Amino acid sequence: MPGLAVGSRVPPRRRRQAPSAATIPRPTSPRCCRCRPATTWTLPPHRCRLSRPRYCAWPTTGTGRGSCTPTSTRSSPCISSSLFPHPPPICQGELKLPVCIEDETNTELPPATLLYRLARQYIYGVLFSLSETQRRAERLAMRRRIPVQVPLVIIKEWSAYKGKSPQTPELVTGLTFREWTCPNIKKLWLGKAVEDKNRRMRAFLACMKSDTPGMLNPANVPTHLLLLCCVLRYMVQWPGSRILHKHELDAFLAQAVSSKLYQPDQLQELKIEKLDARGIQLAALFMSGVDTALFANDTCGQPIPWEHCCPWIYFDGKLLHSKFVQATREKAALIDLCDGQVGAGLSAKQTWPPTLPVPISLQPSPRLGPVCV
């Protein structure tokens, strides 16, 4: 070698050492569904194997609940942070509820958190297969002749409303359906038989307290209005004070079948002289119910396709407020709320009966006939 004397020894070549994990910065990639990013670049992204592929797209070789084993290959970026601001309850056991537009001085309308809590309790029971757990506990108690002991499913709900501090969570337990036994979550998500599809739809309707045959009749409830009717029916069944009056329910149904809903130019030119505080609160409560219904639909295996879940196909806040003002101040009938269109009036009239439970305290209109399911 040049530069070395004859007979001298060649110094050994030093091996290039890999940088330690402490010197490598943490990645800035989105977090996975467990909200725990990889500590260094030496660990590839991962996800919990119990979460659905919709919530996260990382590959995994997880071995159990609460543990995730990173794989040796990278995958597509995580999408949970862009779709869901909070991790799914199945991984963390917690749920953050958004704040709704509410008037603390109004005692007639309940907070959205309390209004849809029963639906979320049913959703938790479906999500954690509580019915199957209860059935197994009953069989074990009968075999061993011991009292039935069913483990509770407790979810921490972080919310803020009148009289509730956002600093402390509320412990909410999961519930099972009384009318029928819901299959486990694996059967709901992966079942391909016709009976499995019917069970998905029934589980969704049971979560929204709408498990009646009239809801599945396309002649009464069009498919794209099923989610709307489920939310309205749930609001009507509130055991406290009356939430929706007859003219307010007419306004919801009239704007859902209005032709202006698909004409953005007319909606843009629509002007409202004076806003009504109750109409704004009812619209906010309804959209909170839509979020809960979408949560139930995803949990039950998506029995309602996505194209029928989009809120803009059955709801517009500006159009609803115009119908609400027309029905409240002008005392307009249902056919007048539909702008005199006979077809839209008949559609709203046919949607009335399955939307209302029995018994119902609302007075039926002469144009609608008897209100029954």
Secondary structure in CASP SS format (residue, H / E / C, confidence):
PFRMAT SS
TARGET T0000
AUTHOR 0000-0000-0000
METHOD secondary structure of the structure
MODEL  1
M C 1.00
P C 1.00
G C 1.00
L C 1.00
A C 1.00
V C 1.00
G C 1.00
S C 1.00
R C 1.00
V C 1.00
P C 1.00
P C 1.00
R C 1.00
R C 1.00
R C 1.00
R C 1.00
Q C 1.00
A C 1.00
P C 1.00
S C 1.00
A H 1.00
A H 1.00
T H 1.00
I C 1.00
P C 1.00
R C 1.00
P C 1.00
T C 1.00
S C 1.00
P C 1.00
R C 1.00
C C 1.00
C C 1.00
R C 1.00
C C 1.00
R C 1.00
P C 1.00
A C 1.00
T C 1.00
T C 1.00
W C 1.00
T C 1.00
L C 1.00
P C 1.00
P C 1.00
H C 1.00
R C 1.00
C C 1.00
R C 1.00
L C 1.00
S C 1.00
R C 1.00
P C 1.00
R C 1.00
Y C 1.00
C C 1.00
A C 1.00
W C 1.00
P C 1.00
T C 1.00
T C 1.00
G C 1.00
T C 1.00
G E 1.00
R C 1.00
G C 1.00
S E 1.00
C C 1.00
T C 1.00
P C 1.00
T C 1.00
S C 1.00
T C 1.00
R C 1.00
S C 1.00
S C 1.00
P C 1.00
C C 1.00
I C 1.00
S H 1.00
S H 1.00
S H 1.00
L H 1.00
F C 1.00
P C 1.00
H C 1.00
P C 1.00
P C 1.00
P H 1.00
I H 1.00
C H 1.00
Q H 1.00
G C 1.00
E E 1.00
L E 1.00
K E 1.00
L C 1.00
P C 1.00
V C 1.00
C C 1.00
I C 1.00
E C 1.00
D C 1.00
E C 1.00
T C 1.00
N C 1.00
T C 1.00
E C 1.00
L C 1.00
P C 1.00
P C 1.00
A H 1.00
T H 1.00
L H 1.00
L H 1.00
Y C 1.00
R H 1.00
L H 1.00
A H 1.00
R H 1.00
Q H 1.00
Y H 1.00
I H 1.00
Y H 1.00
G H 1.00
V H 1.00
L H 1.00
F C 1.00
S C 1.00
L H 1.00
S H 1.00
E H 1.00
T H 1.00
Q H 1.00
R H 1.00
R H 1.00
A H 1.00
E H 1.00
R H 1.00
L H 1.00
A H 1.00
M H 1.00
R H 1.00
R H 1.00
R C 1.00
I C 1.00
P C 1.00
V C 1.00
Q C 1.00
V C 1.00
P C 1.00
L C 1.00
V C 1.00
I E 1.00
I E 1.00
K E 1.00
E E 1.00
W E 1.00
S C 1.00
A C 1.00
Y E 1.00
K C 1.00
G C 1.00
K E 1.00
S C 1.00
P C 1.00
Q C 1.00
T C 1.00
P C 1.00
E E 1.00
L E 1.00
V E 1.00
T E 1.00
G C 1.00
L C 1.00
T C 1.00
F C 1.00
R C 1.00
E C 1.00
W C 1.00
T C 1.00
C C 1.00
P C 1.00
N C 1.00
I H 1.00
K H 1.00
K H 1.00
L H 1.00
W H 1.00
L H 1.00
G C 1.00
K C 1.00
A C 1.00
V H 1.00
E H 1.00
D H 1.00
K H 1.00
N H 1.00
R H 1.00
R H 1.00
M H 1.00
R H 1.00
A H 1.00
F H 1.00
L H 1.00
A H 1.00
C H 1.00
M C 1.00
K C 1.00
S C 1.00
D C 1.00
T C 1.00
P H 1.00
G H 1.00
M H 1.00
L H 1.00
N C 1.00
P C 1.00
A C 1.00
N C 1.00
V C 1.00
P C 1.00
T H 1.00
H H 1.00
L H 1.00
L H 1.00
L H 1.00
L H 1.00
C H 1.00
C H 1.00
V H 1.00
L H 1.00
R H 1.00
Y H 1.00
M H 1.00
V H 1.00
Q C 1.00
W C 1.00
P C 1.00
G C 1.00
S C 1.00
R C 1.00
I C 1.00
L C 1.00
H C 1.00
K H 1.00
H H 1.00
E H 1.00
L H 1.00
D H 1.00
A H 1.00
F H 1.00
L H 1.00
A H 1.00
Q H 1.00
A H 1.00
V C 1.00
S C 1.00
S H 1.00
K H 1.00
L H 1.00
Y H 1.00
Q C 1.00
P H 1.00
D H 1.00
Q H 1.00
L H 1.00
Q H 1.00
E H 1.00
L C 1.00
K C 1.00
I C 1.00
E C 1.00
K C 1.00
L C 1.00
D C 1.00
A H 1.00
R H 1.00
G H 1.00
I H 1.00
Q H 1.00
L H 1.00
A H 1.00
A H 1.00
L H 1.00
F H 1.00
M H 1.00
S H 1.00
G H 1.00
V H 1.00
D H 1.00
T H 1.00
A H 1.00
L H 1.00
F H 1.00
A H 1.00
N H 1.00
D H 1.00
T H 1.00
C C 1.00
G C 1.00
Q C 1.00
P C 1.00
I C 1.00
P C 1.00
W H 1.00
E H 1.00
H H 1.00
C C 1.00
C C 1.00
P H 1.00
W H 1.00
I H 1.00
Y C 1.00
F C 1.00
D C 1.00
G H 1.00
K H 1.00
L H 1.00
L H 1.00
H H 1.00
S H 1.00
K H 1.00
F H 1.00
V H 1.00
Q H 1.00
A H 1.00
T H 1.00
R H 1.00
E C 1.00
K C 1.00
A C 1.00
A C 1.00
L H 1.00
I H 1.00
D H 1.00
L H 1.00
C C 1.00
D C 1.00
G C 1.00
Q C 1.00
V H 1.00
G H 1.00
A H 1.00
G H 1.00
L H 1.00
S H 1.00
A H 1.00
K H 1.00
Q H 1.00
T H 1.00
W H 1.00
P H 1.00
P H 1.00
T H 1.00
L C 1.00
P C 1.00
V C 1.00
P C 1.00
I C 1.00
S C 1.00
L C 1.00
Q C 1.00
P C 1.00
S C 1.00
P C 1.00
R C 1.00
L C 1.00
G C 1.00
P C 1.00
V C 1.00
C C 1.00
V C 1.00
END
